[in-house]
Amino acid sequence: MAGGGSRLWLRVLLGVFSVALLLCGVGTAVGTWVWTGKVVDTRGEVDFVNRLAVPPLAESRIDGQGRRVFDLRAQPGQRDFGQGGPTATWGFNGDYLGPTLRAKRGEQVLVNVVNGVGRPTSVHWHGMHLPAVMDGGPHQMVRPGATWSPYWKVDQPAATLWYHPHPHGETAEHVYRGLAGMFILDDEPSAALALPRRYGVDDIPVIVQDRKFESDGRLDEANSELGGIGILGDTLLVNGTVGPYLDVSTERVRLRLLNGSNARTYDFGFADNRAFELIGTDGGLLERPHRTGRIRLSPGERAEVVVSMLPAERVVLRSYPPNQGIDFVNDRFTGGDDTFDVLELRAAASLATSPEVPDRLVPVERLDPASAAETRRFRLSGRQINGRRMDLDRIDFAVTRGSTEVWEIEKQDGTPHSFHVHDVQFQVLSVDGREPPPELAGWKDTVLLTAGDSIRIIARFADYPDPNMPYMFHCHLLYHEDQGMMGQFVVVEPGQRPGRPPSGPGHAQHG
C-alpha cells in the first residue's frame, strides 16, 4: 500500500510541478513541453491508405465426441506496420493477433493451444462462462512447446467475447506483442433478429489497440512513469492495421468494437457526430437498441454498434477524449485528453438494402438484489484491492454455487481502473447511487470505475464448483493487474469450505 501510494503521490507531485512551471517564470519551456507533450491528437492527420484487415474465422472440425475443435498456436512473427522497419510480434496462427473463433450456444468446444513463443503463457477466454480449470488464468500456464486442450459447453447468450494471455506478472507484455483475438458466440434468439450478420461483409470485428514504436520499427515497451498505468501509445492499430479504411457495401454495418489496449480508454463516436445504434455490450445484446453518438470503452470492454451509411459517403470513426472521472493532472497523463482518428468507413456508390434495427432485441433477465446471499465490498487503490496484492496461493473468498451476490466496487485513488470478473456476466445496479446509464443496462464483465463513485453490480454464480481452482477478479489495466491488483475466488458447494490452489506460478504447465 505504501509503495503504490508513494508512486501515486510522486506522479501527482510531478504533474503539479509541471503545471506550476507553466505558471511561474522559471522553467516555462520545460513545463510547457512536459504538459503539452502528453496530448495526442490525430484528427485529420491519419492517411487511411490500408484496407482494414479482417481476422479470418478460425477453421474447426467436429471430433468423435461431437465437440467443435479449434487449433491455436501462439508463435513469434514479424510485421511491417510502416513505422520505420519490421516489428517483431507475437500472434496466434500468424504474426499478429489471431483468428476469430465462433461457436453456438449449446455446443461443446475444445481448443488445442500450442505454445510456440518460447516463454510460458496462457490463454484466457475473456467473458466466457466455464469451469475454472478451463479458464486460462495464471493457474493454467502452458510451458514452451506444450499443448493445453481446454474443453467446455457454451452456455450463455450470443455475445462478442475475446481471448488473450493471462500469465501473472506478464500479461501486459504478452498482449502488447500481439496475442489476442475475438471469440463470437451465436444463439437462436439473436439469429432470428434482422441484424447485420455476414462476417467480414456487414458484421465487422474492430479490435482497437494503441502502440508505441521506436524509429526502427521495434515496439517501444517502456511504461510511462508519469501516468502510472503502463504503456500509452500514439499510434492506433485496428485489427493490426495502421491507417485503416473499410469498404462498406450495405446501408447498415455492424461494428464489434473491442478495446484491446493495455491501458487506454476510448470514447468512440464519428467525426460528423452522427448517431448510431448500440445493440450489445460485453455479455450480449441489449433489450432495446440505444441510439447514441458516443460509447466509452475501457480496456477489455466490448460494444456492438450498427451504423447507417449513405451511398458514396465517407465518415471517420473517432475516439474523443474520454471522461475518466479523475483530476485534471492525472487525466492528462493517462490519455484523458487524447483524440484519435480510428477507422474510415467508405460507402460504395450503390449500397445493398439493410433492414432497420429492430425496436426490441432480446429479453434480459433482471437479477433481484433482494435475492442476494452476500454483499461484498472491493476498494481499489494503488496496486491493491482491499489493501492486498495478488497471491497465487491465497483464496480471497468463496461463493456458494447457485447463489446471487451483490458486489460494491469503489476506486480510492487518482488513476483509472477497470474492474473485470472471470466466469460470470454481471449487471450494474447503480453508479454512485444512481440508475446506470443505458450503455450499462445489459450484461457486463468489465466496467470502468470513476473517482469517488461506488458501482454496485450483481451476479449469479450458477455452477462449476471447485474449492481448489480459483477464478480471478482484477483491474483490467494490464500493468495494474501485473503489479498485483487482482484477487481470487472459488465457487463451492453449500457448506463447503475453500481449499487451496495448486502451489506456485506455472504449476499447471501442460504438456
C-alpha angles and dihedrals in degrees: 000000000000093000094049091044092049092052091048092052090046090055092047092049092048090051093047090047090052091052091046089055088058092053098048133057095248122086095354093151093051093046092048091050093050094046103041094034090068094067121092118196119169098167108146092356102092118097104213096208103134124079110238111259111230112206109240120247107258115251115242140180136199114245129208091275093054094254123144104237125205128184122214125179120190105213143162119254146159132239135177107227091175093255100127101291144355117311124221107231145167125229145160113256088343145031100287134017118344143256122286112258115212130189140157129243109267095030123122110229133193125189121197105208115194118191110218101155096091094240131083110265140156140211119231120196098222112212095008123132106222143123115298092240088061095043097098097226127140091295093060100060119165116213121222111285093011130118126226117194112191118180134188145149116264103235110164139078125283109286147149107255131163143207131225141150121282108188110156110255095004107060094107093054095047094048093043091056091056112272105141141095144166127268112197121197124201132194138176098260092054092044089057093059124094095242130132106270110156103117112232093007109063098345108067132179111223111191108183120198133165119219139179121218134199117231091262094053099262118137112259103224097178117128119229107244093200095055097043093203101094127251122005112186130204096209124069125217118196111195083340093305124125115212094005130189128190122211108221119204101172135064091245131032129192116220118197100205118201123180097215094167124122098232114346124108118210133202104205123205138126129276091239091047093240117167123244136187118259104207104165146016135193099311102034146287124346123238089247132010114260115219109215144139098225139043120184117209126185120199111304097015123122136199133185114213133177117215125195119220136192123218115281095359126133126208133174124228104223137188111221125200104290121229100236094173096235136116119289096250096053090039091058094050096045099053098267093132097044127116126194135186101221114177137352118224113208116194120209120242088253122033129201112240119259127194121246116266107266117255089229126039118175133332114257114206108227115223113225116230088206087069094055114124093197141019115207130188127216122190116192118202134148104334096326141090114213089349095303135105123218117283116184090207095052126083107203097200145335128240120206116241112254094019130125120222137189117218122196113203125190133179112219104181139059102259129084120265133178121199122221128183122198124225100013139070111220137197124231110236099183145346112218089338094308130110110269118255119256093263089062095046097095136061114307138180099178129039135179117240122214128201116284094357119124111210116202117203132179128207139172118224097205106172150328098097115192119158094198107040113069136205120220135241116189152136109283094214089105097216089056090047091051090049091058107273091139141091140189135235134178133210113229139182116261109287093009120128124223115264129205126283119237106278127260137000115299092017090137097053098157122216 
